[in-house]
Amino acid sequence: MAEKLREYNRKRDPKQTPEPFSSKRKGAKAPIFVVQRHDARRLHYDFRLEKGGALASWAVPKGVPLEPGAKALAVHVEDHPLEDAKFHGEIPKGQYGAGSVEIFDNGTYELLEEKRNGQLTFELHGKKLKGTWSLVPAHMDGKEQNWLLIKRSDDEAAAAHLTEHRTYRPMLASLAKSVPRGADWTYEVKFDGF
Ligand code: MN
């Protein structure tokens, strides 16, 4: 945990900012998400998902896309402590991220798919944000931190769910002495004489 939050702690002085430094959460509940409207040097939305005991975090300059297929740049930033999900207020001038923070939405989420490259597809159960999104490590402009946040349609979400849990192997023809009957069968003649 200390390792996960090293970058967060390096950038902030607990004596100078009211932001939290603790990452504790009681009980084994569904993982949480939060979207904070952060009016800093540049207005952006901080998108955070509970993952591995901390909040995996992205800064989304244009806000969370809402139309299926819509995409928004999401800049991957350092993990934040779980307690940050409740934080709103002022970060003092001169401190990292100085400006005001409001909670835009929060709730729980369900992870539907996690790809080996880090891509996440999840369903948000928020007050405003309900439905399925993906976070894709798209390396926009050749930069590793530049991901895309994409709103999915519910159909796509269902498909992602299925491909994760089911794999099919192609069925091969097998020899039989007689032709099977019934509409669900198909057959081929073996022409090599045996
Ligand atoms: Mn921010």
Boltz pocket constraint, residues with backbone or C-beta under 6 A from the ligand:
constraints:
  - pocket:
      binder: B
      contacts: [[A, 38], [A, 40], [A, 44], [A, 45], [A, 46], [A, 59], [A, 97]]
      max_distance: 6.0
